């Protein structure tokens, strides 16, 4: 009897196990369906673009992308030679870019300034070295960054003291206060090459820790300038931020997601009133390069504006109401960018209205981190046991469906949320064809924490240009510390000429209506006008900067030559001076060119446009020029007509 019962139980047991397993499976399915498991996003990342360009430009940058990729692997060992592209584009406009494979003798012959970055100065072919030496003898300016081998032996100091870590900038020739004092306070994030003695016959222009790191050597009619510190590492660290040696963000992220504020290179930078990266760039461009090769440059802003203000309105919940501030901005002949998330409630009608009023709609990117992501169910048919964050491309597609135009060019990661790694989010945005991102900010702190207010060219972990430009937010929402808006405008108008990006939460006025805050926002427009700045949305700023880069500038300098008759004090007395001849193409209206106010010991005398000879006679018209300056260095500004312009500038 007992044996029979046991046999029956044994026979039933598999069915019971199967039944309870089925019950457990159904329960698990129901639980997973209601509480799906989150999986990681699968963002597509750009590997960067090896940019080469045969532009009509005075400046040529030579770099080797293969050397750049093979450098490293740590951050401080990476070759950031591509930072020179950003420097020339920001300070002059167009730039020719060549590699050892694309460099042609004709390109060298057409360039007034030849920049040999550190990626090519270790192994320069003898034929190229001879061509560079010839161009210097003929009057061109050659810049060599951290040269080695025969290049160092011919033009630079001996470098026998070895590589040292920089502590502070100690000297900048030709720069006056307050800019000299400001430059000396620049946080350093670079190595320099020390020498046991200076190069005989060279003039020191910039020193670090008392050692010459930029110095000029006369060669024939021209000069060779040595840059003996890692300029790329210095600029990239200040602008794009400095991770640890493995390209991971510094800081404790246990209780919060990584943010762009974790990339700030130095603890002294949050709240900085000075754009240190731009100050160094501009000293090198206009205080060093233009001293030995006086160059024209596109002015950085439309018309006579001394700077720009970009208003960004971030909205994740007001929808169509998020653009209410645009009405007042329109009354001030201004517009802004509304960064809207895909779940804000923005409709097609609302987006159409914003577009008609001249506003731009960008994406407030819900970065795929558990704190900020928007999820979509994932699984098989009706069974959805997983959820995955929406990628940047999926969010862009949803936003594009609302817009009257089929593109989005501007983004910001919500709350500045970032990946644990340095450039991955920028690479994802570049792959999605975003042109300008505004994720860099320090919550609660205004100021130039990233050394610039200008959109800078982002680089990949391998040091390759991504084609995307990052626009740091200078005044974040709910500012608690740092310089106020009026102080930042004063800094810009006083010689730094910056883009001040102001992020405003339009929902904050709805939640906590404060008359003082509202009136402070209204008063910004009076300050902007009084400081001669212009208001632009992010898309318009990007379009203008692209026009600067796409234009062309070709100049020629004639020294110790007879000036035209109209410059003479009397009809029978010849006058000898310097003439700069310039051919320039402006891609849009309201652009200007700036030229040095002095060339050597000669001062600007006057200008004429449309200079050409007709039947042996010089046909031209006088040009009105205006005073301008950058970091205290004096310039003359000349408005341009759209299309090609020809000028002669006279110095006596």
ABEGO torsion letter per residue (X at the ends): XAAAAAAAAAAAAAAAAAAAAAAAAAAAAAAAAABBBBBBBBBBBBAEBBBBBBBBBABBBBBBAAAAAABOABAAABBAAAAAAAAAAAAAEBBBBBBAAABBAAAAAABABBBBBAAAAABBBAAAAAAAAAAAAAGBBBBBBGBBEAAAAAABBAGAAEBBBBABBABBBGBBOAAAAAAAABBBBBBBBBBABBBBGBBBABBBGGBBABBBBBBEABBBBBBABBAAAAAAAAAAEBBBAAGBBBEBAAABBBBAAAABABAAABGBABBAAAAAAAAAAAAAAAAABBBBBBBABBEABAEBBBBBBBBAAAEAAAAAAAAAAAAAGBBBBBBBBAAAGBBAAAAAAAAAAGBBBBBBBBBBBAAABBBBBBEBEABBABBBBBBAAAAAAAAAAABABABBABBBBBGGBBBABAAAAAAAAAAAGBABBAABBBBGBBEBAAGBABBBBBBBAAGBBAGBBBBBBABBBGBABEBBAAAAAAAAAAGAGBBBBBBBBAAAAAABBBAAAAAAAAAAAAAAAAAGBBBBBAAAAAAAAAAAAABBBBBBBBBGBBBBAAABABAABBBBBBBBBBBBBBABBGBBBBBBABBEABBBAEBBBGBBBBGGBBBBBBBBBBBBBBGGBBBBBBBBBBEBBBBBBBBX
